[in-house]
Amino acid sequence: MKRKLAGLYAITPDEPRTDILLRKVALALQGGASVVQYRNKTAGPELQREQARALAVLCRDAGAAFVVNDNLALALELDADGLHLGGDDGDLGEARRCLGKNKLLGASCYDRMDLARAAALAGVDYLAFGSVFSSVTKPAAVRAPLAIFAEARRSFGLPLVAIGGITLQNAPQVFAAGADAVAVISAIFDAGDITECAAGFTRLYQQQRMQQ
C-alpha cells in the first residue's frame, strides 16, 4: 500500500449519510484515487465506526489505500492501511510503534520544516504540506509555499502530499513543484461528475511523471 501514495489522495467530506458517502467515494475510486482518507469532524464515534468500516471494504475492493484521520484506535480496530495525524493529534512515534512497519503513517507539517524533520525521525511514510492555496475547508489555514516541496525532497526523500485549495486548474503547479500526491476534498466531492474530476487529477499526475 505504501507504493500507492501518488496522484490523487481523496479526503472524505463531512457527510452524515453513509450511503451517500460510499457512493461519492466509489465514484472517486473509479476516477483513479490511489488513497482515501476518512475524515469526519462532525460525526460521533458510532457513525465514524460505521462509515470507516464500510469505506475500508470499498477501498480494498478497489485496490486503494484506506487511511484514517486522527484516530489511532479506529485505524487499529479496522486494520486500516494507514493513519494520518495533524500537529496536535497524537504522538507520531507511538503511532508508528502501534501500527507496525507495514502501515502508512502520514503527518501534517503545514509550512514548517521543523515539523517535517521531527516526523521523518519518528518514522512517517509521507509528509503533507499546506494549505498551498486558499482552502474552502480551512479558510484560516496557514499557507505553505510551493518551494517547500523541493526543499523537503532534498532534505528527507519521503513522498510528499500537498493539501489545501487544490483544483484541476492549479494542480499542475503542485505536481511540478514536487508533490507526489494532491489531497483534495471539495474539488472532487462537490463536482458535478466526481469520476471525471478524479480522473482529471489522475491524468495530470501521469502527465507530470512523463515529463520528468
C-alpha atoms as one frame of an Amber mdcrd trajectory, in Angstrom:
protein
   0.000   0.000   0.000   2.898   2.364   0.597   3.730   2.485  -3.095   0.193
   3.689  -3.876   0.841   7.116  -2.395   0.806   9.006  -5.679  -1.592  11.051
  -7.763  -4.975  11.662  -6.190  -5.332  11.422  -2.407  -9.055  11.838  -1.731
 -10.190  13.094   1.679 -13.810  12.472   2.571 -16.258  15.318   3.223 -18.302
  15.584   6.441 -21.232  13.563   5.072 -23.702  12.270   7.694 -25.345   9.734
   5.373 -23.173   6.665   4.902 -24.889   5.623   1.679 -24.175   8.992   0.046
 -20.594   8.974   1.307 -19.968   5.499  -0.104 -21.457   6.443  -3.467 -19.265
   9.528  -3.742 -16.091   7.706  -2.711 -16.836   4.864  -5.136 -17.020   7.422
  -7.948 -13.685   8.932  -6.898 -12.122   5.474  -6.859 -13.425   4.852 -10.364
 -11.577   8.011 -11.390  -8.293   6.682 -10.064  -7.946   7.855  -6.454  -4.994
   5.915  -5.037  -5.653   6.806  -1.393  -8.837   7.611   0.526  -8.569   9.279
   3.913 -11.609   9.047   6.148 -12.090  12.393   7.843 -15.355  13.404   9.502
 -15.092  16.092  12.171 -18.836  16.229  12.864 -19.720  12.538  13.285 -19.949
  10.767  16.635 -17.955   7.621  17.414 -20.615   5.172  16.217 -21.132   6.891
  12.886 -17.387   7.196  12.407 -17.005   3.469  13.033 -19.850   2.620  10.642
 -18.562   4.839   7.859 -14.915   3.885   8.258 -15.697   0.167   8.275 -17.699
   0.459   5.054 -15.067   2.620   3.379 -12.303   0.181   4.320 -14.088  -2.592
   2.426 -14.774  -0.321  -0.544 -11.137   0.749  -0.814  -9.774  -2.762  -0.501
 -12.074  -3.980  -3.240 -10.791  -1.137  -5.438  -7.137  -1.725  -4.566  -6.740
   1.715  -2.996  -5.125   2.533   0.344  -7.524   3.403   3.169  -6.221   5.895
   5.751  -7.935   7.081   8.936  -7.542  10.697  10.032  -6.501  11.476  13.611
  -7.843   8.289  15.248  -5.244   5.650  16.025  -7.678   3.421  17.904 -10.083
   3.337  14.957  -7.276   2.649  12.483  -6.114  -0.290  14.600  -9.649  -1.604
  15.144 -10.356  -1.702  11.414  -6.859  -2.807  10.385  -6.765   0.259   8.139
  -3.922   0.665   5.673  -2.733   3.751   7.482  -3.192   6.728   9.756  -2.743
  10.456   9.255  -2.008  12.760  12.176  -2.157  16.529  12.393   0.200  18.577
  14.506  -1.871  18.227  17.699  -3.444  14.826  17.086  -1.097  12.406  18.783
   2.462  11.227  19.127   3.929  10.048  15.839   6.459   7.766  17.485   3.749
   5.999  19.487   1.580   5.713  16.391   4.481   4.163  14.481   5.023   1.598
  17.215   1.332   0.698  17.398   0.832   0.486  13.642   3.968  -1.501  12.929
   6.206  -1.085   9.918   3.763  -2.195   7.227   1.123   0.509   7.669   1.135
   4.006   6.225   1.754   6.846   8.647   1.491  10.429   7.464   1.947  13.761
   9.192   0.675  17.265   8.566   3.648  19.643   8.537   1.848  22.817   7.403
   4.605  25.229   6.311   7.205  24.021   8.804  10.359  22.114   8.016  10.999
  21.538  11.718   7.775  19.529  11.965   8.755  17.614   8.845  12.153  16.821
  10.342  10.594  15.545  13.582   8.064  13.487  11.623  10.760  11.930   9.486
  12.715  10.989  12.601   9.564   9.411  14.059   9.351   7.110  11.047   6.494
   8.506   8.975   5.948   7.305   5.415   4.918  10.647   3.934   4.852  14.351
   4.728   1.913  16.646   3.997   2.315  20.376   3.470  -0.322  23.072   3.098
  -2.526  24.868   2.664  -0.844  25.541  -0.660  -3.780  27.658  -1.858  -6.749
  29.298  -0.171  -8.919  26.499   1.187 -12.710  26.336   1.416 -12.458  23.625
   4.084  -9.941  25.554   6.220 -10.074  29.216   5.169  -7.826  30.327   8.063
  -5.176  27.674   7.459  -1.544  28.713   7.270  -0.217  28.910   3.708   2.749
  26.841   2.570   4.834  27.985  -0.422   5.232  25.619  -3.343   9.002  25.880
  -2.914   8.727  23.815   0.265   8.259  20.625  -1.769  11.655  20.877  -3.454
  13.258  21.675  -0.104  11.549  18.734   1.595  12.536  16.340  -1.173  16.180
  17.363  -0.861  16.044  17.060   2.917  14.047  13.887   3.504  13.474  11.837
   0.361   9.967  10.892   1.519   6.758  11.004  -0.536   5.158  14.439  -0.336
   1.463  15.318  -0.247   0.069  18.775  -0.971  -3.210  19.894   0.550  -5.383
  22.980   0.544  -7.396  24.653  -2.193  -6.162  22.325  -4.932  -8.195  22.227
  -8.141  -7.764  20.840 -11.634  -6.603  24.292 -12.681  -3.790  24.697 -10.149
  -2.802  21.041  -9.605  -0.204  21.122 -12.438   1.766  23.732 -10.436   1.709
  21.480  -7.397   2.913  18.381  -9.221   5.575  20.425 -10.998   6.766  21.752
  -7.635   7.495  18.208  -6.495   4.391  16.869  -4.760   3.771  13.157  -5.264
   0.082  13.418  -4.454  -2.595  16.072  -4.063  -5.049  15.776  -1.183  -8.437
  17.033  -2.289 -11.872  17.306  -0.688 -14.266  19.861  -2.154 -12.842  19.991
  -5.686 -13.742  16.323  -6.094 -16.752  15.695  -3.908 -18.563  18.917  -4.863
 -18.002  18.266  -8.574 -20.919  17.533 -10.855 -19.063  14.498 -12.222 -16.921
  13.089  -9.432 -15.416  10.303 -11.524 -14.340  12.600 -14.343 -12.912  15.132
 -11.909 -10.912  12.421 -10.140  -9.729  11.107 -13.493  -8.583  14.618 -14.360
  -6.301  14.727 -11.324  -5.013  11.259 -12.180  -4.201  12.335 -15.736  -2.384
  15.452 -14.533  -0.193  13.346 -12.273   0.585  10.889 -15.053   1.429  13.719
 -17.454   3.836  15.220 -14.944   5.508  11.864 -14.422   6.034  11.502 -18.157
   7.744  14.903 -18.301  10.230  14.061 -15.552
